[in-house]
Amino acid sequence: MARCDIRYSDKMSGSEDLGIRHILSRGEKDKNASRLRSIMLKIINNELTPRQKEIIMLYYFKNADVAAISEKLGVSQQAVYAAMSRAKKTMYGILKYYF
């Protein structure tokens, strides 16, 4: 029996980040993309902490950079990176059960 060795790797830029941006910005034309977007939005709303949700919303939906987010929230950039990393890991952990 083959084992699926997909590993989570957190990168603030690169294919992982672009993939999330692509999924969240897609329209409703593609049924599978629409389903994936719906699942991701439910995860963001129901599974992330309020701080993680706020950071993800600012970063992916308002296109704010990490410096702007850290200034707005009054935390260090390192804290923003850490919260975003934990949020994306949570999202990935849940999404892998759908695929």
N, CA, C and O atoms as a Tinker XYZ file with bonds, in Angstrom:
   396  protein
     1  N      0.845000   -1.165000    0.000000    73     2
     2  CA     0.000000    0.000000    0.000000    64     1     3
     3  C      0.900000    1.240000    0.000000    63     2     4     5
     4  O      1.813000    1.350000    0.818000    81     3
     5  N      0.640000    2.158000   -0.909000    73     3     6
     6  CA     1.428000    3.382000   -1.038000    64     5     7
     7  C      1.051000    4.355000    0.073000    63     6     8     9
     8  O     -0.112000    4.465000    0.460000    81     7
     9  N      2.052000    5.050000    0.568000    73     7    10
    10  CA     1.820000    6.030000    1.620000    64     9    11
    11  C      1.944000    7.429000    1.035000    63    10    12    13
    12  O      2.851000    7.701000    0.248000    81    11
    13  N      1.047000    8.298000    1.413000    73    11    14
    14  CA     1.066000    9.677000    0.932000    64    13    15
    15  C      1.973000   10.493000    1.849000    63    14    16    17
    16  O      1.646000   10.700000    3.018000    81    15
    17  N      3.100000   10.953000    1.332000    73    15    18
    18  CA     4.064000   11.715000    2.131000    64    17    19
    19  C      4.033000   13.186000    1.777000    63    18    20    21
    20  O      5.061000   13.768000    1.432000    81    19
    21  N      2.871000   13.785000    1.860000    73    19    22
    22  CA     2.755000   15.217000    1.639000    64    21    23
    23  C      3.106000   15.901000    2.942000    63    22    24    25
    24  O      2.548000   15.578000    3.991000    81    23
    25  N      4.022000   16.840000    2.879000    73    23    26
    26  CA     4.464000   17.525000    4.079000    64    25    27
    27  C      4.109000   18.997000    3.982000    63    26    28    29
    28  O      4.136000   19.601000    2.910000    81    27
    29  N      3.780000   19.544000    5.117000    73    27    30
    30  CA     3.467000   20.967000    5.184000    64    29    31
    31  C      4.763000   21.746000    5.272000    63    30    32    33
    32  O      5.647000   21.415000    6.062000    81    31
    33  N      4.869000   22.774000    4.466000    73    31    34
    34  CA     6.023000   23.666000    4.505000    64    33    35
    35  C      5.498000   25.088000    4.460000    63    34    36    37
    36  O      4.781000   25.460000    3.530000    81    35
    37  N      5.848000   25.880000    5.455000    73    35    38
    38  CA     5.318000   27.234000    5.514000    64    37    39
    39  C      6.294000   28.214000    4.894000    63    38    40    41
    40  O      7.421000   28.369000    5.365000    81    39
    41  N      5.865000   28.856000    3.864000    73    39    42
    42  CA     6.651000   29.899000    3.219000    64    41    43
    43  C      5.722000   31.066000    2.982000    63    42    44    45
    44  O      4.627000   30.899000    2.446000    81    43
    45  N      6.153000   32.241000    3.379000    73    43    46
    46  CA     5.304000   33.418000    3.217000    64    45    47
    47  C      5.195000   33.842000    1.762000    63    46    48    49
    48  O      4.251000   34.532000    1.377000    81    47
    49  N      6.136000   33.440000    0.978000    73    47    50
    50  CA     6.041000   33.707000   -0.453000    64    49    51
    51  C      6.395000   32.413000   -1.156000    63    50    52    53
    52  O      7.018000   31.532000   -0.564000    81    51
    53  N      6.016000   32.295000   -2.371000    73    51    54
    54  CA     6.286000   31.069000   -3.103000    64    53    55
    55  C      5.004000   30.390000   -3.505000    63    54    56    57
    56  O      3.922000   30.968000   -3.412000    81    55
    57  N      5.133000   29.159000   -3.954000    73    55    58
    58  CA     3.989000   28.458000   -4.522000    64    57    59
    59  C      2.883000   28.193000   -3.496000    63    58    60    61
    60  O      1.702000   28.238000   -3.839000    81    59
    61  N      3.260000   27.915000   -2.229000    73    59    62
    62  CA     2.229000   27.666000   -1.219000    64    61    63
    63  C      1.366000   28.894000   -1.006000    63    62    64    65
    64  O      0.138000   28.805000   -0.987000    81    63
    65  N      2.008000   30.032000   -0.846000    73    63    66
    66  CA     1.281000   31.281000   -0.613000    64    65    67
    67  C      0.462000   31.676000   -1.834000    63    66    68    69
    68  O     -0.683000   32.108000   -1.701000    81    67
    69  N      1.035000   31.533000   -3.010000    73    67    70
    70  CA     0.298000   31.853000   -4.231000    64    69    71
    71  C     -0.885000   30.917000   -4.418000    63    70    72    73
    72  O     -1.928000   31.325000   -4.931000    81    71
    73  N     -0.729000   29.664000   -4.006000    73    71    74
    74  CA    -1.830000   28.710000   -4.106000    64    73    75
    75  C     -3.013000   29.120000   -3.250000    63    74    76    77
    76  O     -4.160000   29.053000   -3.693000    81    75
    77  N     -2.737000   29.548000   -2.020000    73    75    78
    78  CA    -3.814000   30.001000   -1.140000    64    77    79
    79  C     -4.479000   31.247000   -1.716000    63    78    80    81
    80  O     -5.706000   31.348000   -1.740000    81    79
    81  N     -3.663000   32.193000   -2.181000    73    79    82
    82  CA    -4.221000   33.411000   -2.786000    64    81    83
    83  C     -5.101000   33.068000   -3.989000    63    82    84    85
    84  O     -6.172000   33.649000   -4.166000    81    83
    85  N     -4.648000   32.130000   -4.807000    73    83    86
    86  CA    -5.384000   31.736000   -6.011000    64    85    87
    87  C     -6.743000   31.122000   -5.646000    63    86    88    89
    88  O     -7.764000   31.446000   -6.252000    81    87
    89  N     -6.736000   30.246000   -4.663000    73    87    90
    90  CA    -7.981000   29.594000   -4.245000    64    89    91
    91  C     -8.963000   30.608000   -3.684000    63    90    92    93
    92  O    -10.145000   30.591000   -4.025000    81    91
    93  N     -8.471000   31.491000   -2.822000    73    91    94
    94  CA    -9.369000   32.450000   -2.185000    64    93    95
    95  C     -9.874000   33.529000   -3.125000    63    94    96    97
    96  O    -10.902000   34.148000   -2.852000    81    95
    97  N     -9.172000   33.770000   -4.231000    73    95    98
    98  CA    -9.593000   34.827000   -5.146000    64    97    99
    99  C    -10.380000   34.311000   -6.337000    63    98   100   101
   100  O    -10.832000   35.115000   -7.152000    81    99
   101  N    -10.562000   33.020000   -6.470000    73    99   102
   102  CA   -11.271000   32.465000   -7.624000    64   101   103
   103  C    -12.743000   32.804000   -7.593000    63   102   104   105
   104  O    -13.345000   32.986000   -6.534000    81   103
   105  N    -13.292000   32.882000   -8.762000    73   103   106
   106  CA   -14.724000   33.145000   -8.881000    64   105   107
   107  C    -15.538000   31.895000   -8.648000    63   106   108   109
   108  O    -15.004000   30.863000   -8.243000    81   107
   109  N    -16.784000   31.981000   -8.894000    73   107   110
   110  CA   -17.713000   30.878000   -8.657000    64   109   111
   111  C    -17.926000   30.020000   -9.905000    63   110   112   113
   112  O    -18.806000   29.159000   -9.899000    81   111
   113  N    -17.163000   30.222000  -10.961000    73   111   114
   114  CA   -17.390000   29.510000  -12.216000    64   113   115
   115  C    -17.012000   28.043000  -12.132000    63   114   116   117
   116  O    -17.746000   27.198000  -12.645000    81   115
   117  N    -15.900000   27.713000  -11.505000    73   115   118
   118  CA   -15.434000   26.343000  -11.383000    64   117   119
   119  C    -16.020000   25.731000  -10.115000    63   118   120   121
   120  O    -15.784000   26.228000   -9.014000    81   119
   121  N    -16.790000   24.643000  -10.275000    73   119   122
   122  CA   -17.490000   24.047000   -9.135000    64   121   123
   123  C    -16.507000   23.545000   -8.083000    63   122   124   125
   124  O    -16.740000   23.748000   -6.891000    81   123
   125  N    -15.411000   22.893000   -8.489000    73   123   126
   126  CA   -14.435000   22.379000   -7.533000    64   125   127
   127  C    -13.717000   23.515000   -6.813000    63   126   128   129
   128  O    -13.484000   23.440000   -5.606000    81   127
   129  N    -13.370000   24.552000   -7.543000    73   127   130
   130  CA   -12.708000   25.705000   -6.931000    64   129   131
   131  C    -13.650000   26.392000   -5.960000    63   130   132   133
   132  O    -13.227000   26.854000   -4.900000    81   131
   133  N    -14.910000   26.462000   -6.312000    73   131   134
   134  CA   -15.907000   27.075000   -5.443000    64   133   135
   135  C    -16.051000   26.271000   -4.154000    63   134   136   137
   136  O    -16.157000   26.849000   -3.072000    81   135
   137  N    -16.056000   24.949000   -4.262000    73   135   138
   138  CA   -16.156000   24.079000   -3.091000    64   137   139
   139  C    -14.938000   24.253000   -2.190000    63   138   140   141
   140  O    -15.077000   24.359000   -0.971000    81   139
   141  N    -13.755000   24.282000   -2.779000    73   139   142
   142  CA   -12.523000   24.450000   -2.016000    64   141   143
   143  C    -12.492000   25.801000   -1.315000    63   142   144   145
   144  O    -12.095000   25.898000   -0.154000    81   143
   145  N    -12.907000   26.827000   -2.015000    73   143   146
   146  CA   -12.963000   28.172000   -1.418000    64   145   147
   147  C    -13.933000   28.187000   -0.244000    63   146   148   149
   148  O    -13.639000   28.773000    0.798000    81   147
   149  N    -15.077000   27.551000   -0.407000    73   147   150
   150  CA   -16.071000   27.483000    0.658000    64   149   151
   151  C    -15.515000   26.767000    1.888000    63   150   152   153
   152  O    -15.725000   27.212000    3.017000    81   151
   153  N    -14.811000   25.666000    1.671000    73   151   154
   154  CA   -14.204000   24.923000    2.777000    64   153   155
   155  C    -13.167000   25.783000    3.481000    63   154   156   157
   156  O    -13.128000   25.823000    4.711000    81   155
   157  N    -12.325000   26.474000    2.715000    73   155   158
   158  CA   -11.286000   27.312000    3.306000    64   157   159
   159  C    -11.895000   28.455000    4.119000    63   158   160   161
   160  O    -11.397000   28.777000    5.198000    81   159
   161  N    -12.944000   29.057000    3.623000    73   159   162
   162  CA   -13.587000   30.143000    4.363000    64   161   163
   163  C    -14.222000   29.641000    5.657000    63   162   164   165
   164  O    -14.201000   30.338000    6.671000    81   163
   165  N    -14.790000   28.422000    5.623000    73   163   166
   166  CA   -15.351000   27.847000    6.848000    64   165   167
   167  C    -14.248000   27.568000    7.859000    63   166   168   169
   168  O    -14.437000   27.790000    9.055000    81   167
   169  N    -13.103000   27.085000    7.396000    73   167   170
   170  CA   -11.976000   26.843000    8.294000    64   169   171
   171  C    -11.510000   28.156000    8.915000    63   170   172   173
   172  O    -11.278000   28.233000   10.121000    81   171
   173  N    -11.376000   29.181000    8.088000    73   171   174
   174  CA   -10.931000   30.486000    8.589000    64   173   175
   175  C    -11.895000   31.006000    9.649000    63   174   176   177
   176  O    -11.464000   31.497000   10.692000    81   175
   177  N    -13.183000   30.902000    9.391000    73   175   178
   178  CA   -14.184000   31.439000   10.322000    64   177   179
   179  C    -14.373000   30.600000   11.582000    63   178   180   181
   180  O    -14.665000   31.143000   12.648000    81   179
   181  N    -14.210000   29.282000   11.470000    73   179   182
   182  CA   -14.568000   28.414000   12.587000    64   181   183
   183  C    -13.392000   27.789000   13.337000    63   182   184   185
   184  O    -13.549000   27.407000   14.496000    81   183
   185  N    -12.235000   27.676000   12.718000    73   183   186
   186  CA   -11.146000   26.928000   13.336000    64   185   187
   187  C     -9.962000   27.782000   13.776000    63   186   188   189
   188  O     -9.138000   27.321000   14.566000    81   187
   189  N     -9.858000   28.996000   13.292000    73   187   190
   190  CA    -8.726000   29.834000   13.657000    64   189   191
   191  C     -9.060000   30.709000   14.859000    63   190   192   193
   192  O    -10.225000   31.009000   15.119000    81   191
   193  N     -8.028000   31.109000   15.582000    73   191   194
   194  CA    -8.235000   32.038000   16.689000    64   193   195
   195  C     -8.616000   33.397000   16.107000    63   194   196   197
   196  O     -8.368000   33.652000   14.929000    81   195
   197  N     -9.207000   34.264000   16.907000    73   195   198
   198  CA    -9.558000   35.597000   16.388000    64   197   199
   199  C     -8.344000   36.345000   15.806000    63   198   200   201
   200  O     -8.463000   37.001000   14.772000    81   199
   201  N     -7.187000   36.249000   16.462000    73   199   202
   202  CA    -5.992000   36.929000   15.964000    64   201   203
   203  C     -5.537000   36.335000   14.631000    63   202   204   205
   204  O     -5.202000   37.073000   13.704000    81   203
   205  N     -5.523000   34.993000   14.530000    73   203   206
   206  CA    -5.143000   34.341000   13.282000    64   205   207
   207  C     -6.107000   34.715000   12.161000    63   206   208   209
   208  O     -5.688000   34.996000   11.039000    81   207
   209  N     -7.391000   34.717000   12.472000    73   207   210
   210  CA    -8.404000   35.077000   11.475000    64   209   211
   211  C     -8.175000   36.500000   10.976000    63   210   212   213
   212  O     -8.230000   36.760000    9.774000    81   211
   213  N     -7.920000   37.415000   11.900000    73   211   214
   214  CA    -7.700000   38.810000   11.518000    64   213   215
   215  C     -6.467000   38.945000   10.621000    63   214   216   217
   216  O     -6.497000   39.672000    9.628000    81   215
   217  N     -5.400000   38.254000   10.967000    73   215   218
   218  CA    -4.172000   38.323000   10.172000    64   217   219
   219  C     -4.386000   37.729000    8.785000    63   218   220   221
   220  O     -3.965000   38.315000    7.787000    81   219
   221  N     -5.035000   36.576000    8.718000    73   219   222
   222  CA    -5.300000   35.929000    7.422000    64   221   223
   223  C     -6.185000   36.827000    6.563000    63   222   224   225
   224  O     -5.934000   36.981000    5.368000    81   223
   225  N     -7.212000   37.417000    7.157000    73   223   226
   226  CA    -8.111000   38.294000    6.395000    64   225   227
   227  C     -7.361000   39.517000    5.868000    63   226   228   229
   228  O     -7.533000   39.899000    4.711000    81   227
   229  N     -6.539000   40.123000    6.704000    73   227   230
   230  CA    -5.768000   41.287000    6.255000    64   229   231
   231  C     -4.784000   40.909000    5.157000    63   230   232   233
   232  O     -4.638000   41.637000    4.175000    81   231
   233  N     -4.119000   39.790000    5.315000    73   231   234
   234  CA    -3.075000   39.396000    4.370000    64   233   235
   235  C     -3.647000   38.953000    3.025000    63   234   236   237
   236  O     -3.189000   39.402000    1.975000    81   235
   237  N     -4.641000   38.078000    3.056000    73   235   238
   238  CA    -5.152000   37.512000    1.800000    64   237   239
   239  C     -6.289000   38.305000    1.171000    63   238   240   241
   240  O     -6.411000   38.327000   -0.054000    81   239
   241  N     -7.115000   38.951000    1.965000    73   239   242
   242  CA    -8.269000   39.641000    1.405000    64   241   243
   243  C     -8.060000   41.138000    1.257000    63   242   244   245
   244  O     -8.617000   41.750000    0.345000    81   243
   245  N     -7.272000   41.734000    2.130000    73   243   246
   246  CA    -6.999000   43.167000    2.047000    64   245   247
   247  C     -5.626000   43.459000    1.446000    63   246   248   249
   248  O     -5.242000   44.619000    1.293000    81   247
   249  N     -4.890000   42.399000    1.106000    73   247   250
   250  CA    -3.555000   42.499000    0.491000    64   249   251
   251  C     -2.588000   43.366000    1.301000    63   250   252   253
   252  O     -1.750000   44.069000    0.737000    81   251
   253  N     -2.714000   43.308000    2.612000    73   251   254
   254  CA    -1.785000   44.032000    3.480000    64   253   255
   255  C     -0.507000   43.214000    3.628000    63   254   256   257
   256  O     -0.551000   41.985000    3.693000    81   255
   257  N      0.619000   43.896000    3.681000    73   255   258
   258  CA     1.872000   43.172000    3.898000    64   257   259
   259  C      2.094000   42.994000    5.401000    63   258   260   261
   260  O      1.383000   43.576000    6.220000    81   259
   261  N      3.086000   42.187000    5.743000    73   259   262
   262  CA     3.335000   41.852000    7.138000    64   261   263
   263  C      3.660000   43.099000    7.961000    63   262   264   265
   264  O      3.213000   43.216000    9.102000    81   263
   265  N      4.425000   44.023000    7.400000    73   263   266
   266  CA     4.770000   45.256000    8.122000    64   265   267
   267  C      3.519000   46.059000    8.463000    63   266   268   269
   268  O      3.393000   46.559000    9.580000    81   267
   269  N      2.603000   46.187000    7.525000    73   267   270
   270  CA     1.365000   46.932000    7.765000    64   269   271
   271  C      0.493000   46.228000    8.798000    63   270   272   273
   272  O     -0.131000   46.877000    9.637000    81   271
   273  N      0.450000   44.897000    8.736000    73   271   274
   274  CA    -0.352000   44.141000    9.703000    64   273   275
   275  C      0.223000   44.302000   11.106000    63   274   276   277
   276  O     -0.518000   44.512000   12.067000    81   275
   277  N      1.545000   44.202000   11.219000    73   275   278
   278  CA     2.161000   44.322000   12.546000    64   277   279
   279  C      1.938000   45.712000   13.139000    63   278   280   281
   280  O      1.730000   45.854000   14.344000    81   279
   281  N      1.984000   46.723000   12.295000    73   279   282
   282  CA     1.735000   48.085000   12.764000    64   281   283
   283  C      0.280000   48.260000   13.198000    63   282   284   285
   284  O      0.005000   48.843000   14.247000    81   283
   285  N     -0.643000   47.753000   12.389000    73   283   286
   286  CA    -2.071000   47.886000   12.693000    64   285   287
   287  C     -2.441000   47.171000   13.991000    63   286   288   289
   288  O     -3.238000   47.681000   14.778000    81   287
   289  N     -1.862000   45.989000   14.213000    73   287   290
   290  CA    -2.210000   45.196000   15.386000    64   289   291
   291  C     -1.340000   45.508000   16.600000    63   290   292   293
   292  O     -1.635000   45.069000   17.711000    81   291
   293  N     -0.273000   46.264000   16.383000    73   291   294
   294  CA     0.607000   46.622000   17.497000    64   293   295
   295  C      1.459000   45.470000   17.997000    63   294   296   297
   296  O      1.782000   45.396000   19.182000    81   295
   297  N      1.824000   44.569000   17.092000    73   295   298
   298  CA     2.686000   43.438000   17.439000    64   297   299
   299  C      3.889000   43.443000   16.512000    63   298   300   301
   300  O      3.913000   44.172000   15.520000    81   299
   301  N      4.883000   42.632000   16.834000    73   299   302
   302  CA     6.075000   42.568000   15.991000    64   301   303
   303  C      5.774000   41.793000   14.708000    63   302   304   305
   304  O      4.813000   41.027000   14.636000    81   303
   305  N      6.609000   42.007000   13.712000    73   303   306
   306  CA     6.462000   41.270000   12.460000    64   305   307
   307  C      6.656000   39.777000   12.706000    63   306   308   309
   308  O      6.006000   38.946000   12.071000    81   307
   309  N      7.550000   39.444000   13.628000    73   307   310
   310  CA     7.788000   38.047000   13.957000    64   309   311
   311  C      6.517000   37.395000   14.515000    63   310   312   313
   312  O      6.232000   36.235000   14.220000    81   311
   313  N      5.766000   38.134000   15.312000    73   311   314
   314  CA     4.504000   37.620000   15.858000    64   313   315
   315  C      3.490000   37.387000   14.740000    63   314   316   317
   316  O      2.734000   36.416000   14.777000    81   315
   317  N      3.475000   38.272000   13.752000    73   315   318
   318  CA     2.570000   38.102000   12.603000    64   317   319
   319  C      2.951000   36.853000   11.823000    63   318   320   321
   320  O      2.088000   36.047000   11.474000    81   319
   321  N      4.250000   36.688000   11.548000    73   319   322
   322  CA     4.711000   35.493000   10.831000    64   321   323
   323  C      4.350000   34.224000   11.598000    63   322   324   325
   324  O      3.903000   33.246000   10.998000    81   323
   325  N      4.536000   34.228000   12.909000    73   323   326
   326  CA     4.236000   33.047000   13.720000    64   325   327
   327  C      2.746000   32.720000   13.700000    63   326   328   329
   328  O      2.366000   31.562000   13.526000    81   327
   329  N      1.904000   33.730000   13.876000    73   327   330
   330  CA     0.456000   33.508000   13.863000    64   329   331
   331  C     -0.011000   33.026000   12.500000    63   330   332   333
   332  O     -0.870000   32.149000   12.408000    81   331
   333  N      0.554000   33.598000   11.440000    73   331   334
   334  CA     0.169000   33.187000   10.098000    64   333   335
   335  C      0.625000   31.754000    9.820000    63   334   336   337
   336  O     -0.091000   30.982000    9.182000    81   335
   337  N      1.791000   31.412000   10.290000    73   335   338
   338  CA     2.299000   30.057000   10.110000    64   337   339
   339  C      1.397000   29.046000   10.810000    63   338   340   341
   340  O      1.061000   28.011000   10.234000    81   339
   341  N      1.004000   29.339000   12.045000    73   339   342
   342  CA     0.113000   28.438000   12.774000    64   341   343
   343  C     -1.252000   28.348000   12.087000    63   342   344   345
   344  O     -1.842000   27.270000   12.017000    81   343
   345  N     -1.746000   29.465000   11.587000    73   343   346
   346  CA    -3.047000   29.473000   10.904000    64   345   347
   347  C     -2.999000   28.633000    9.634000    63   346   348   349
   348  O     -3.909000   27.846000    9.371000    81   347
   349  N     -1.946000   28.798000    8.852000    73   347   350
   350  CA    -1.834000   28.034000    7.610000    64   349   351
   351  C     -1.639000   26.554000    7.891000    63   350   352   353
   352  O     -2.122000   25.709000    7.137000    81   351
   353  N     -0.936000   26.233000    8.966000    73   351   354
   354  CA    -0.760000   24.828000    9.338000    64   353   355
   355  C     -2.102000   24.219000    9.742000    63   354   356   357
   356  O     -2.393000   23.077000    9.386000    81   355
   357  N     -2.910000   24.959000   10.472000    73   355   358
   358  CA    -4.245000   24.498000   10.840000    64   357   359
   359  C     -5.101000   24.290000    9.603000    63   358   360   361
   360  O     -5.784000   23.273000    9.478000    81   359
   361  N     -5.065000   25.255000    8.685000    73   359   362
   362  CA    -5.842000   25.147000    7.447000    64   361   363
   363  C     -5.416000   23.913000    6.661000    63   362   364   365
   364  O     -6.259000   23.151000    6.189000    81   363
   365  N     -4.113000   23.719000    6.521000    73   363   366
   366  CA    -3.595000   22.572000    5.785000    64   365   367
   367  C     -4.012000   21.270000    6.458000    63   366   368   369
   368  O     -4.425000   20.323000    5.789000    81   367
   369  N     -3.902000   21.228000    7.790000    73   367   370
   370  CA    -4.251000   20.017000    8.526000    64   369   371
   371  C     -5.687000   19.586000    8.303000    63   370   372   373
   372  O     -5.975000   18.390000    8.256000    81   371
   373  N     -6.576000   20.530000    8.168000    73   371   374
   374  CA    -7.983000   20.218000    7.928000    64   373   375
   375  C     -8.226000   19.913000    6.452000    63   374   376   377
   376  O     -8.944000   18.969000    6.123000    81   375
   377  N     -7.639000   20.695000    5.576000    73   375   378
   378  CA    -7.855000   20.499000    4.132000    64   377   379
   379  C     -7.362000   19.152000    3.633000    63   378   380   381
   380  O     -7.933000   18.604000    2.690000    81   379
   381  N     -6.317000   18.605000    4.239000    73   379   382
   382  CA    -5.760000   17.346000    3.728000    64   381   383
   383  C     -6.754000   16.193000    3.860000    63   382   384   385
   384  O     -6.625000   15.188000    3.162000    81   383
   385  N     -7.750000   16.326000    4.752000    73   383   386
   386  CA    -8.755000   15.285000    4.876000    64   385   387
   387  C     -9.785000   15.324000    3.747000    63   386   388   389
   388  O    -10.511000   14.352000    3.539000    81   387
   389  N     -9.853000   16.419000    3.031000    73   387   390
   390  CA   -10.782000   16.542000    1.917000    64   389   391
   391  C    -10.200000   16.028000    0.610000    63   390   392   393
   392  O    -10.935000   15.789000   -0.348000    81   391
   393  N     -8.876000   15.855000    0.566000    73   391   394
   394  CA    -8.249000   15.484000   -0.709000    64   393   395
   395  C     -7.346000   14.294000   -0.584000    63   394   396
   396  O     -6.750000   13.866000   -1.572000    81   395
